[in-house]
């Protein structure tokens, strides 16, 4: 079955969001706020910057990030419901904690490991600069951006795993990862181009003092959910 165009996928997302922007925005804001929890907790538990505390903070941060990351499963459920014209509620955000939590945790673990490995150069460089009172923000920013881009690329094969956990609740975390890799095979460049097509919208939202992001980010999420539905349909 031929793929839909980006315009068709986005049009489906926009149409699905009509009448559902409230829950779409609220779920995004709640997820964003809760995602800050690991950083606040780590800063509270490890206020100093000794070597042992830095190691401890990284371990605790990793565990908390995996646990909070389960919210992505609930967010995926909300947007799949929206794109399927079903009623979504804020309670759906915590779906991953109620249903097959270990399966969700498995996917979050793999996703977080990828992010942690890619961020290591930045962590090492910034820690070295801080310990030696070296001011080199350009190098740190460059390392951070490179790490984020590498994370995005390495996560491409498993990018549909959270949607799959919702669509196939009987699947284990490993099965969801494998199916995501199967769906994404041959679609890496297409998915990257799809994500890049939102850059102009995001830049315009930033120019509006970030207020526009309240509408843009839900639009992006809904579009990725629509992209998954199109992938799943075309694979049959």
C-alpha positions in Angstrom: 0.0 0.0 0.0 1.5 3.4 -1.0 2.4 5.8 1.8 0.3 8.9 2.4 1.9 12.3 1.8 3.1 14.4 4.7 0.3 16.8 3.9 -2.3 14.1 4.2 -0.9 12.9 7.5 -0.9 16.4 8.9 -4.4 17.1 7.6 -5.6 14.1 9.5 -3.9 15.2 12.7 -5.4 18.8 12.4 -8.8 17.4 11.8 -8.6 15.1 14.7 -7.5 17.9 17.0 -10.7 19.9 16.3 -12.6 19.8 19.6 -9.7 18.0 21.4 -7.1 20.7 21.8 -8.0 21.1 25.5 -7.0 17.6 26.5 -4.1 17.7 24.0 -2.6 20.8 25.5 -3.3 19.8 29.1 -1.7 16.4 28.7 1.4 17.9 27.1 1.8 20.5 29.9 1.4 17.9 32.6 4.0 15.6 31.0 6.4 18.5 30.6 6.1 19.6 34.2 6.4 16.0 35.6 9.4 15.4 33.4 11.3 18.1 35.4 10.9 16.1 38.6 14.0 13.9 38.2 16.2 17.0 37.9 14.7 18.7 41.0 14.9 15.5 43.1 18.5 14.9 42.1 19.5 18.5 42.9 17.8 18.2 46.3 19.5 14.8 47.1 22.9 15.7 45.8 23.5 19.4 46.4 27.3 19.1 46.3 29.5 18.3 43.2 31.9 15.7 44.6 32.8 12.8 42.4 30.8 10.3 44.5 27.7 12.6 44.5 28.0 13.1 40.7 28.0 9.3 40.2 25.1 8.9 42.7 23.2 11.7 41.0 23.6 10.1 37.5 22.3 6.7 38.8 19.3 8.2 40.6 18.6 10.5 37.6 18.6 7.4 35.3 16.2 5.5 37.5 13.8 8.4 37.9 14.0 9.3 34.2 13.0 5.7 33.3 10.1 5.8 35.7 8.8 9.2 34.7 9.3 8.2 31.0 6.4 5.8 31.3 4.2 8.9 30.9 5.1 8.7 27.2 2.9 5.6 27.0 -0.1 7.5 28.4 0.6 10.4 26.1 0.7 8.1 23.2 -2.6 6.6 24.2 -4.2 10.1 24.4 -3.0 11.1 20.9 -3.9 7.7 19.4 -7.4 8.2 20.8 -7.5 11.7 19.4 -6.4 10.6 16.0 -9.0 7.7 16.1 -11.8 10.2 17.1 -12.2 8.6 20.6 -12.7 10.5 23.8 -9.4 10.9 25.8 -9.1 11.9 29.4 -6.3 13.1 31.6 -6.4 9.8 33.4 -5.1 8.2 30.2 -1.8 9.9 30.9 -1.1 7.4 33.6 -2.1 4.3 31.6 1.5 3.0 31.4 1.6 2.8 35.2 -1.7 0.9 35.4 -1.4 -1.5 32.6 1.7 -3.7 31.8 4.0 -1.3 33.7 7.0 -3.6 33.3 6.6 -3.6 29.5 6.5 0.2 29.5 9.5 0.3 31.8 11.5 -2.0 29.4 11.0 0.4 26.5 11.8 3.4 28.7 15.0 1.7 29.9 16.3 1.2 26.3 15.3 4.7 25.3 17.0 6.2 28.4 20.2 4.2 27.9 20.5 5.6 24.4 20.0 9.1 25.6 22.5 8.7 28.5 25.2 7.2 26.3 24.8 10.0 23.8 25.0 12.7 26.5 28.1 11.3 28.1 30.6 13.5 26.2 28.6 16.6 27.3 28.5 15.4 30.9 32.2 14.7 30.9 33.2 18.0 29.3 30.9 20.1 31.4 32.1 18.4 34.6 35.7 18.8 33.6 35.2 22.5 32.8 33.4 23.1 36.1 36.1 21.3 38.1 38.9 23.3 36.5 37.0 26.6 36.4 37.1 26.6 32.6 34.6 28.8 30.7 33.9 27.2 27.3 30.1 27.5 26.7 30.5 27.1 22.9 32.1 23.7 23.2 29.6 22.6 25.7 26.6 23.7 23.6 28.1 22.0 20.5 28.6 18.8 22.4 25.1 19.0 23.8 23.5 19.5 20.4 25.5 16.7 18.8 24.4 14.4 21.6 20.8 15.3 21.1 21.0 14.7 17.4 22.7 11.4 17.9 20.0 10.4 20.4 17.3 11.2 17.8 19.1 9.2 15.1 19.7 6.1 17.4 16.1 6.2 18.6 14.6 6.1 15.2 14.3 2.3 15.0 12.3 2.3 18.3 10.4 5.5 17.8 7.1 3.7 17.4 7.4 1.5 20.5 5.2 3.6 22.8 2.4 3.6 20.2 2.7 -0.1 19.8 2.5 -0.8 23.6 -0.9 1.0 23.4 -2.1 -0.6 20.2 -1.0 -4.1 21.2 -1.2 -4.3 25.1 -0.5 -8.0 24.9 3.0 -7.3 23.6 6.0 -7.3 25.9 8.4 -4.4 25.8 10.9 -6.4 23.7 8.1 -7.3 21.2 7.1 -3.7 21.0 10.8 -2.7 20.3 11.1 -5.4 17.6 7.8 -4.4 15.9 8.9 -0.8 15.9 12.2 -1.7 14.2 10.2 -3.7 11.6 7.8 -0.8 10.9 10.6 1.8 10.7 12.7 -0.3 8.3 13.1 1.7 5.2 11.3 4.7 6.8 14.2 6.4 8.6 14.8 9.2 6.1 11.1 9.6 5.6 10.5 10.0 9.3 13.4 12.5 9.8 12.1 14.6 6.9 8.6 14.4 8.4 9.9 15.7 11.8 12.0 18.4 10.0 8.9 19.7 8.3 7.7 21.0 11.6 10.8 23.2 12.2 9.3 26.3 10.6 6.2 26.0 12.9 8.4 25.6 16.0 10.5 28.6 15.0 7.4 30.8 14.5 6.1 29.6 17.9 9.4 30.6 19.6 9.2 34.0 18.0 5.7 34.4 19.6 7.5 34.2 23.0 6.9 30.4 23.1 3.1 30.9 23.5 2.5 29.3 20.1 4.2 26.1 21.4 1.0 25.3 23.3 -0.6 24.6 20.0 2.4 23.6 17.9 3.6 20.7 20.2 0.2 19.0 20.4 0.0 19.3 16.6 3.4 17.6 16.3 2.4 14.9 18.7 -0.9 14.3 16.9 0.9 14.2 13.6 3.4 11.6 14.9 0.4 9.5 16.1 -1.1 9.8 12.7 2.2 8.8 11.1 2.2 5.7 13.3 -1.4 4.8 12.2 -0.3 5.3 8.6 2.8 3.1 9.1 0.7 0.3 10.8 -1.9 0.4 8.0 0.6 0.4 5.2 2.5 -2.6 6.7 -0.6 -4.8 6.5 
